[in-house]
């Protein structure tokens, strides 16, 4: 899972390159099946060089480990100062640089909300004997986007569901987006299992039961720093073990070859019902 890469795209492309290279280099040895990006790929959506750094780092989703992106507020189109990005929903720059056509060729590609856009999408794949569906909803999803998410999840009752969205919680506290998504989507389905988000410079896990009694693991992490290279270089590595019913989470910097080992960044989820 890649946290916000906005400052890597802006100022530290070498750490972004190192992250993607490490994921691809370890695809076979670690059986890496998917990469999730929780959004804010770039810092300034109107700066072409930042998109160029990002697309060069990530490459085509069909080369190496496939990936899906939950579009962040910084990935949305530039807007007049003071305008609420939850109201201005355009993502033309994102779609120009990560077009639907590049993802539609993936065997795991499921679909998008808009026929010619890629900013609300879902992918499906199998791993560890489990069928997974990853639903990516962009920053501060609208009622219509959440309704589309409900349609996708309802149509896949035999898949375990992962939601990737940019802003959902800060550490262990849901924000307004998280509360809305929990009430109107995440808590409603027995097969919903994970939510991954970034946006806030924090890290935390919320374990909560949905209305059907299933535990949903809501995991947030973001290490962005505009001035220091190091914090931007960390990613999350998650090892799913359906046999042992565990998910082991580590936080690692391929650029620094260093782990964060505190309890917020290195932990094990036990008794996960796959």
N, C-alpha and C positions, 0 to 999 in steps of 0.2 A: 504494500500500500504506500503510495507516494503522497505525503502531505504537500501543502502549498509550495509550489516551486517558483513563485512569482519573482523573488529576488535572485534566484538562480538564472532565470531567463533574462533578467535585467542586468545583472552584474557578475554572476558567478557561473557561467555556462559549463565550466569544467566539472563542477560537482553534479550537475544534471546529467552530463554525459557519463560520468562515472556510475551514477545510479542505474541508468538504463543498461550500460555495458555489463554491470555486475548481475543484473537480473537475467539478461540473455545468456551470459557465460555460465550461469548456474542453473539454467533451465532443465537440463538433463539430470545433473547430479542431485539436485534438490527437488526434482519433480515439480517445478513451478508451473502451475497451470494458468494463472491469470495475474495481471497487474491492475490494481485499482488506483485511479488518481482522483483525489477528493476535491480538485478544483483550485482556482487561481493558478492556472498554468503560467500566466504572465502577470506582470504588475500593471502595465498600461496597454490596453487593448488596441490603441491607435498607433502603437510603435511597432513598425514592421520588423525591426531587428530582433525584438523580443520573441515574436512568433517564429522567426527564422531559427533562433537559438532553441526554442522548444521543439519545433518539428525536426530539427537536426538531431536533437538528443533522443527523442522518443522514436523517431523513424516510423515507417509504416506499421500499422497494427498487425499486418500479416507476416512481418519479419521478426522472428524471435517470439518472445512471450506475447500473446495478444493482450490488449488492454482496453479499458473503458474509462471515460472521463465524466465526472460530475461537475458541470460547468460552474465556476465560481463567479462572484460579483465582479472581480477584476477582469474576467474573461468576457464579460458583456460589453457591448459597444459603448464607446465614450459618450458621455452625456453632459449637459450643462451642469456647472457646479451647483450642488445643493439638490439636484434631482434624485429622487429615491430610485435606486436600481431595482427595487421590487416592482416598481411601476413600469420603468423602461426595460422591456424584456428582450430587446434585440441582441442577437449573438452572431451577426454577420461575419465578423472577423474570425471568430472561433470556427464557424462553418466553412469559411474560405480555407482555413489552415488544417482543419480536421474534418474534411467533408464526409458526408454519409457514404459516398461511393467507395471510399477507402476501407470502411468498416463492413459494408454490405457483403464483401467477398469472404469475410470470415465464416467458417462453418458454424461458429457460435453466435453469429449475429441473429438477433431475434426481430428487431424492428425499432421504429422511432415514432414519436407522437406525430410529427409532421413528415410528410412523404419526402421532402427535399431537404430536411435539416437533421442534424445529429446531436442537438443539445439536450434532448430528452430521449433516452434510448434504453434498450435492454438486450442482454446477451445471455445465452444458456450454454452450459457445458457440464460434463460429468467428471468427477474426480473422487477417488476413494470410495467408489461404489455409491456415490450420492449424486443425484441430479441437482444442479444449482442454477438459479436465475439471479443475475445481477441487474438491478434496476437503477439507472442513473437519472436523477432529477436535478435540474439546475437550481442555482441559488434562489431561496425564498419562493418555492414553487407555488403557482397560482392554484385556485380551486380546480380549474380545468386540467392542469398538469397532474394534480393529485388524483382527480377522477380517472385520468388515463392510466395512472399507476395502479389504481384499484382494478381496472379492467385487465391489465396485464397479469397481476398477481392472481386474480380470480380465475383466469384462464389456465393457470399452471398449478393446480392444487398438489401435484406430486413432486414439485421442485421445492428445495429449501431456498428461501428468499434472502438476498443481501441487498440492502439499499445503500447506494453511494450518493451522498448529497453534501454540498459544501458546508453549510451552517446548520447545525442541529443541536449541539451542546458545547459548553465550555467546561472542560474537565468533567465533573459529575453533575452539572446543572444544565438542563435543557433551556434553550432560548425559545423565543416565540415560534420560530420555524419548527423546532423540535417538538414543541407541545402540539402544534397543529398537525404535524406529520404523524405523531404518535396516536393522536385521537382519531384522525380521519383515514389512516392507512395502516401504520405499522402494527398497532395493537389488535387489529381486527381479524388477522389470519393466523391459523394454527401452524402454518408452515413458514412464518416469518422468523428469521433467526438472528440476523446481524444488521447493524447500521454502522457505516463508517463515515466520518466527517472530519473536517479541519477547521479553517477560518480563524479560530481563536488560538493565540499562543499559549497552549496548555496541553494537558494530556489526562485522560480519565476514562473510566468504564462505568456504565450504568447497566445493571442486570435487573430486568423487570419482566413480570409476567403479563402477557396479553390476555384478552378476554377469554381465550380458549385454554388458558393455563400453561401455555408454552413460554419458555424463557427467551427473551430477546436480549442479545448482547450488543449494547450501543457503545462504540469505541471511537474516541476522538483523539487526534494528535496533530500538532502543528508546531514546527520549530523555526519558522521563518525569522530572519534577522536581516535588516537592510544594510547593516554596516559590517557584520562579521561573516566570513565565509563558512566557518565550521557548522553552526546550527542548521544551515540550509542543506547540509549534505546527508542528513539522516533520513532513513526510510524505515518502514515497518515490515518485518518478516514474520509471517504467520504460518505455522506448521499445523495442519489439520490432521488429527489421528482418529478416524472413526472407530477403530478397534478399541483404543483406550478411552474414547470419548473425551478427548482433550484438544485444546487449541493452545499451542505454545507461542507466545508473542515476544519477539525481540526487536530492539531498535538499534539499527546499525548504519554506520557511515562507510560506504565503499571507498570514498575518497580518502578518509582518514584511517580506514581499517580499524575502527573503534566502535565499541558497543556502549550504549547507556544501560546501566545495570540497576538503577534504582527501581523501586517497586511500581512506579507509574509507567515505566518503560520496558520492564522485563517481568513477565508474569505468565501464569498458566490458568486457563479456564478449564475447570473440571466438570465432569458429569454433563457434558454437552450431548444433547439428544440428537444425534444425526439420523 
